[in-house]
């Protein structure tokens, strides 16, 4: 039975589940009817079980919020093992069922299936969970040495492939270089439907610019490299008091002042998830989904002479004629990474052996040429 406590003190019963929660209170940290509906399909829960949202993950130590205060807890070994079999793990933003055990210990017994989930692939192909249940990703990039158009295209494609809306936020507009030229470059390269803002992350006006995505129950995640201004932006939007740091003078690269993903509440009811700087972000999506995020390439592809055109060196390729070479190069690079990420360990070893053999053959031919054969 699910006991749903509202202002009208209504009760809703589903199966034999016994979970108590206050929808109006939890709505302030992002609870939706879509999440609540999953409770109908859970089995019997321990008496006193509660619904909470994960706010921080550090190895096997978790923090979760019940709408009123934050609690320290851990996941039951059985749940951890089940998630590992599914190739995932608990992430900041997850909604979980929490049991109270003896000695006052809190344990996560169930994870509700997230409606959106961002992850990345490690070098060995394993999936690493980033965040769950986010509506909007603020893609943060500094208008200094941090500016990298290819990286922004990558971030945008990856969040869109996961069903998350991407909003480009260029920080350091007050001290950046070539601000107008870079804004024009982004508007030209990125789809017109993608909002782009140049802001001073310290300025209170930034919250007004981003107000459409800061409404009650909305969840945002900030993604970008170290030193881009994510923690500063989090502080401006939520008064979170996140620690911030300076960038290096030589190359403008930042130091990792944020060491773990964490969720913070805004005055207007939105939730913001700050993240450590992303050094790399290998795609966790299938090739077809990722390709569909490059809307301009997809639109031109139907005009290619060959239906199975790969937009490489085929004659009559409309994509190569209409898309900048740099954007097309980035597109092909992402697709190659996707295909590598989908390989099994055996396929990966076979591919490594193949290229190792090709390399040895090339070295042998070079030696023969030097000897005059």
N, C-alpha and C positions, 0 to 999 in steps of 0.2 A: 504494500500500500504506500502510495506517495502522499504525504501530508503537505499540502501547499498552503502556507500561511500567507494571506494577503490582508489588505486593509479591511476587507469584508469577512475575514476569518473563514474563508471557504476551504473545504477539503475535497481533493480529487483522489480517487483510488484507482490504481493500476496494478493488476496481477497481485502478487504477494510481496511486492517491494515495500520496504518501510524506510523512507528517506524524508527527513524534515528539512524544509527550506522556505525562506521568505522571498517570493518572486520579486516584490518591489525593491527589497534591499539588494538582492543579487543583480537586478537589472542595472544598477548603478555601476557594476563591474562587468557588464557585457552579456548577461544572461538573456537568451532569446527563447521564444516558443519552439524554435527548431531544435534547440538543445534539450529543452524540457520534454519534448515528445519522445526522446530516446528512453526516458525512464520507464516508459510503459513496457519495454522489452527486456528490462533487467530481471534477473532472478531474485530470490529472497536475499535481502540485505540484513545485516546485523542490526539489532535494535539500537536506536540512537544514531544511525548513520546520517551523515550530513553531506550536502553538496558544496564544493568549494572550487576555486579557480587557482591553478598553479601560477605563482608570481615569480618564482626563482628556482633554478635548478643548478646545484653544484655537486657533481658526482652523484653520490647516493643520498645526499641531503636535499630536501625540498622545502619550499615555503609555499603556503597557499592562503588565500583570503576568503573569508566567509561573508564578505559584504560589510563587516563591522570591524574586524581585526585580522591580523596575519598570524599564522600558526606555523611552527616547525613540524615536519612529519617525514615519514619514509614510505616507500612503496612495498607492498607485500611481495615476497620472492616469487610467488606464483604469477602475479601480474607482470613483473619484470621479465620473467621467462616467456610469457605469452607474447609480450610486445617484441621481444628479441626474435621470436619465431616469425613474426610479421615483418621483421626488418625495420623496426622503428623503436621509439622510446618516448617517455614522457617529456613534454616540452612546455615552456612558458606559454600560458594562454589556454592550456588544456583544462577542461572541466572534469572533475573527478569526484567519486564517491569516497568519503572518508569515514573510517570506523574508529570508535574509541575503545581501546583495549585496556586491560588492567594496568595499574600504575599511571593512568592518564596518558598513555602513549597513543598518538594518532597515526593511523596507517591508511594508505591509499589502497582500496580494494578493487576499484573499477575505473576505467577511463572511458568517458563518453566519446564517441567517434567525432572528430573535429570536422566542421564544414569546410574549412580550408586548412592547409598544412604546408609550411615551407620547410624544405630539407635540402641538403646538398650531398653530393657523393664524395667520399674520401678517395684517396689515391688507389686503394685496393678495391674500390667499387661498393664499399659498405655505405648505407644511408645514414646520415647524421641529421637528426631532427633539429630544427632551428626554432620555430614558433608555430602555434596553432590558433585557429579561430580568429584570424585577423581579417578586417574588412579592407584596409588600405595600407600600402607600404609607402612610406616617405623615403624616397631614394635620395640620400644626402651626399652631396659632392661639393667640395670647396672651390671657390673661384680663385685659387692660387695654384700651387704646384700639384694639388690633388686633382685638378681638372683632367678628365680622361673620357673622351666621347665613347670610345669602344666599350669601356667598363660600364658606362651608363646604359648603353644599348643591351649589354649582357644582363645587368640587373633587371631592367624593364622586361625583357623577354622571359626571364625566369619567374618573376612574380606573376606575370600575366598567364604563364603556362600553368600556374597553380590556382588560377581563379581569383587572384587578388588584384585589386586596382592599384596601379602605380602612379605616384605623384612625384615629379622631379623637384627637389628643393636644393637650389644652389646657395650655399652659405658664403659668408664673408664678402657680401656684395659691397660692404663699406670699405674694404681694403683690397678687394680682388683686382685683377688686371683684365683688360679687354672684356669687360662685363657685357656690353651691348653686342659685341661681335660674337661672343660665345652663346649668348641667348639666341641670337639669330641662327647660329649654327645648329643648336639643339632643335629649334622650331623647324628647321629645314630637314634634319635627319630623322627626327622622331615622328610617329603618327600624330596627326592634328588633334586627336582625341585625348592626348596625354597632357595634363596640366603641367606647366613649368613656372616656377617662381624663383626669383633671386631675392634673398633676404639677408638681413643682419640677424643672426641667431640670438643676439642679446636683446634685440629691440622688442618691446611689447607689441608693436604693430604686426609682428610676425604671426601672432595668434589670430589676429583679424584676417590676415591673408589665408590662413589655413582653417578658418572657422567652418567651412562646409564639411570638413572631415573630423570635426571635434564635437559632434553632437552626442547626446545621451545614448549610452549603450554601444557606441562605436569603438572599435579597437584598431589601433595603428601600430605598426612596427617601423622602427628607424633602421635603415640598412645603409652601410657605406664603409669606407676605409677608416683607419685610425687617424684622428686629427681632422676629420671632415666637419666636426661640430655637432655630432649626434647628441652627446650628453648636454652640451650647452643648449641645444634646441629643446631637449627634454625638460631641462630646468625652466626654460622660458614658458613652455606650454603647460607644465604641471607643477611647478615649484617643488620638484623632487629633491633638489639639493644634491644632484649627482656630482661626483668629483670630476673636475676637468683639468686639462693640462695643455701646455704649449706645444707647438710643432717644432721640429728641428730647423734651425736657420738655413742649413745648407740646401736641403731638398724639399722642405715643407712637409715632410712625412711626420705623422703623429705617433705618440707613444700610447700604449694600451692603458688608459685610465679606467675603462670599463672592462671588467674581467669576466662578467657573467651576464646573461640575459636577465632582465628584471622588468616587472610590470608596475606602472605608476598611474595614479588617478589624476584626472584634470578637473578643474572647477566646474566645467559644464557637463561632466558626466562621461567623458571619453576616457579610454584606457590607452596608455602609451607604453610600448615595449621597447626599451633601449637595448642595444646589442653591442658586443665587442666588435672591433673593426674586422672586416672580412678581408683576409689576405687573398684568398681564392674562393671561388664559388662555382664548383663543377655542377653541371645541370643534373637535376633529378626529375626528368620528364621524358616522354617518348618523343621521337623525332617529329612525328606528325603534329603533335600538340605544339611543340616549340616552333616549328615552321609557321604555324598559323598565327603566331604573335608578330611576325614580320608582315604586316598587312599589305604594305606597298609591293613587296616581292610576290606575295600570293596573288595580288590583283594583276600584275604584269605576266605572271607565269601562264595564264590562260591564253596569252597571245603568242607564246613560243611556237615555233614551227613543229616541234616534236612534243607529243603529249607527256613523255617521260623525261623531258629535258632536265638535266641536273644543274644547268646554268654555269657550266664550266667552260668547255670549248666547242659546244655544239653550234652549228650554223643556224642562223635565224633565231637566236635567243633574245627575246624582248627584255628579259630581266637585265642582261649585261648592258644593253643599250640605254635602259632607263634608270638604273640604280648606280650610285657611286661605287667605284671599285672597293673603297675602304669598307663600306657598309656590307657589301656582298662578301668580302673576305671574312668579316666578323660573323656573318650568317653561316658560312661554310664551317668555320672553326667551331661554332657552337654545336652544329649538327654532328661533327666528328666526335666531339666530347660526349654527346648523348649516346652515340652508338658504342663508344668504348665503355661508358658507364653501364650499359645494358648487357655487356658480355659476361658470361659465366667465368669463374676462375680458370677452367680448362680452356675456354676460348681465348682468354687473355694470355695464358701461357703459350698456346699454339701461335698466337699472333706475335708474341715476343720472339719465339723460336724462328718464325718465318723471317722477321726483319733482321735477326741476328745472322741468319744464313745469307740473306741478301747482302748485309754489310761485309761479311767475310769474303763473299764472291767478288765484291767490288774491290776490296783490298788486294785480293789475289790478282785481279786484272791489272791493277795499278803497279804491282811489283813486276809483273811480266812485261809491261810496257817499258818500265825503267831498265829492264835487262835486255831490251831490244827484241823480244819475242813477237 
